Amino acid sequence: MISDDLLSFSVGDLQQQLLEKQEELTNLRFQQALQQLEHSHRMPVTRREIARIKTLLREYELGRRELKEEE
């Protein structure tokens, strides 16, 4: 389920969020490799967040979801 806060972002904001989450996942992987990862549950959570953002961007691309109008 896609959260309401993601639905409120524009496409540009979603792309920025995607880059930030991918960078976060990379950092988590480095921490795991160096055995410095304190919160191992963050890796699957971050992967799911990336998947949600990618799904939402794809839905906008295919026209299955429309951008909400600013009020």
C-alpha positions as CSV (number, residue, x, y, z in Angstrom):
1,M,0.0,0.0,0.0
2,I,1.3,3.4,-1.0
3,S,1.2,5.9,1.9
4,D,-0.5,9.2,1.6
5,D,2.7,11.1,2.1
6,L,4.2,9.6,-1.1
7,L,1.0,10.5,-3.0
8,S,1.4,14.1,-2.0
9,F,4.8,14.4,-3.7
10,S,5.3,15.6,-7.3
11,V,7.2,13.4,-9.8
12,G,10.4,15.4,-9.3
13,D,10.1,15.0,-5.5
14,L,9.6,11.3,-5.9
15,Q,12.7,11.0,-8.1
16,Q,14.7,12.9,-5.5
17,Q,13.3,10.6,-2.7
18,L,14.3,7.6,-4.9
19,L,17.9,8.8,-5.2
20,E,18.1,9.5,-1.4
21,K,16.7,6.0,-0.5
22,Q,19.1,4.3,-3.0
23,E,22.0,6.1,-1.4
24,E,20.8,5.1,2.0
25,L,20.6,1.5,1.0
26,T,24.1,1.7,-0.4
27,N,25.4,3.1,2.9
28,L,23.5,0.3,4.8
29,R,25.1,-2.3,2.6
30,F,28.6,-0.9,3.3
31,Q,27.9,-0.8,7.0
32,Q,26.8,-4.4,6.9
33,A,29.9,-5.5,5.0
34,L,32.1,-3.8,7.6
35,Q,29.9,-5.3,10.4
36,Q,29.0,-1.8,11.7
37,L,25.3,-2.1,11.0
38,E,23.4,-1.5,14.2
39,H,19.8,-1.6,12.9
40,S,19.6,-4.5,10.5
41,H,15.9,-4.1,10.0
42,R,16.5,-0.8,8.1
43,M,17.7,-2.7,5.0
44,P,14.4,-4.5,4.1
45,V,12.4,-1.4,5.1
46,T,14.5,0.8,2.8
47,R,14.2,-1.7,-0.1
48,R,10.4,-1.7,0.3
49,E,10.4,2.1,0.3
50,I,12.4,2.1,-2.9
51,A,9.9,-0.4,-4.5
52,R,6.9,1.8,-3.5
53,I,8.5,4.9,-5.0
54,K,9.4,3.1,-8.2
55,T,5.8,1.6,-8.4
56,L,4.3,5.1,-8.0
57,L,6.6,6.6,-10.7
58,R,5.7,3.8,-13.1
59,E,2.0,4.3,-12.5
60,Y,2.4,8.0,-13.3
61,E,4.3,7.0,-16.4
62,L,1.6,4.6,-17.6
63,G,-1.2,7.0,-16.8
64,R,-2.8,4.7,-14.3
65,R,-2.5,7.3,-11.6
66,E,-3.0,11.0,-12.0
67,L,-1.1,13.7,-10.2
68,K,-3.3,15.4,-7.6
69,E,-4.1,19.0,-8.3
70,E,-2.8,21.7,-5.9
71,E,-5.6,23.3,-4.0
